[in-house]
Amino acid sequence: MFANDQTDPLIRPALAVELVDRIRALIMEGELRPGDKVPEKALTVRFGVSRTPVREALKVLAAEGYVRLVPNRGAVVAEVTLAEIEEVFPVIAALEGAAGELAARHATDKEIAAIRRLNDKMHAAFESGDRPAYFDLNQEIHSAILAAARNPTLRQQHQMVAHRVRRARYQANLTPERWTEAVLEHDSIVEALEARSAERLGRLMKTHLEHKLNSLRRAITADETFSGGNCRSQGSAQ
């Protein structure tokens, strides 16, 4: 069922949160593919838990849009359609653009320095080809900019929609060329933040998300398979 049969037991105190994270990672990395039935029994063996916490984790992942709970079948890995991506990405781009403008005005010097350090670490992950670490640092940077915007309403609205395309954002750097472009875009974002150039930072944040959408749209339209094929055109074969 999985690439290797070794058990990977979880630490009990963090069971609920970590189990969700582990199963989500299997989906994002393509080990569990769209349309696959989630193998509850295999997961209990792999993580050394009973079926109850696995099922609870799947309920959380269903709420996040990673799986569908199908009567008499259990959980099935959900697909992200092109229609959903095109609906949500412009909203996130607008929100992050606004966050960039506000962060340039309100971020403390300490916050800006911390974001620069995260960007440096992200560069290292890029150079080593460590996609999971790169993605986590990428998300930390975006979250830090949102926090520095000092606007709880904006941040709340962002959280409401961001989880719907988390997988798509992970998949967005489909080629080495696009990945390199994304890193350079982040460099420009950090430089604009350090310069406290509100208008430029807002524009860069928005454009960065638009480039992700364009990259995904090209791949899906061309019917390309990438990282387990987690995104498909709406109406494609199940």
QUIMO-V219048 format. One record per pair of residues at least 4 apart in sequence whose ideal C-beta (glycine too) atoms are under 6 Angstrom apart, sorted by the first residue. I is the first residue (numbers start at 0). GAP is how many residues later the second one is. Records with the same first field share a line. If there is no record, write none. Layout:
BEGIN
I = GAP ; GAP
END
This chain:
BEGIN
0 = 38 ; 41
6 = 41
7 = 38
8 = 39
9 = 5 ; 8 ; 37
13 = 4
14 = 4 ; 38
18 = 34 ; 38
19 = 37 ; 40
22 = 34
23 = 42
24 = 4
25 = 5 ; 6
26 = 5 ; 39 ; 50
27 = 139 ; 142
29 = 197 ; 198
31 = 4 ; 45
32 = 195
33 = 43 ; 45 ; 196
34 = 203
35 = 41
36 = 39
37 = 37
39 = 11 ; 14
42 = 4 ; 11
43 = 5 ; 7 ; 10
48 = 4
50 = 4
57 = 9 ; 17
60 = 5 ; 6
61 = 5 ; 7
63 = 99
64 = 13 ; 99
66 = 8 ; 10 ; 11
67 = 8 ; 10
68 = 6
69 = 6
78 = 153
79 = 4 ; 87 ; 88 ; 151
80 = 153
81 = 138 ; 151 ; 152
82 = 151
84 = 4 ; 83 ; 131
87 = 73 ; 76 ; 77
88 = 124
90 = 70
91 = 117
92 = 113 ; 116 ; 117
94 = 63
95 = 109 ; 113
96 = 105 ; 108 ; 109
98 = 4 ; 46 ; 47 ; 50 ; 55
99 = 101 ; 102 ; 105
100 = 97 ; 101
101 = 4 ; 47 ; 49
102 = 4 ; 42 ; 45 ; 46
103 = 89 ; 92 ; 94 ; 97
104 = 93
105 = 44
106 = 4 ; 5 ; 41
110 = 37
111 = 81 ; 82
114 = 26 ; 29
115 = 74
117 = 19 ; 22 ; 23
118 = 67 ; 71
120 = 16
121 = 12 ; 15
124 = 5 ; 8 ; 9 ; 12
125 = 8 ; 57
129 = 4
134 = 35
145 = 9
157 = 4
164 = 4
166 = 63
167 = 48 ; 63
170 = 56 ; 59
171 = 40 ; 43 ; 44
172 = 5 ; 6 ; 9
173 = 4 ; 41 ; 45 ; 52
177 = 37
184 = 23
187 = 16
188 = 15
191 = 5 ; 8 ; 9 ; 12
192 = 8
196 = 4
216 = 4
218 = 5 ; 7
219 = 11 ; 13
224 = 4
231 = 4
END
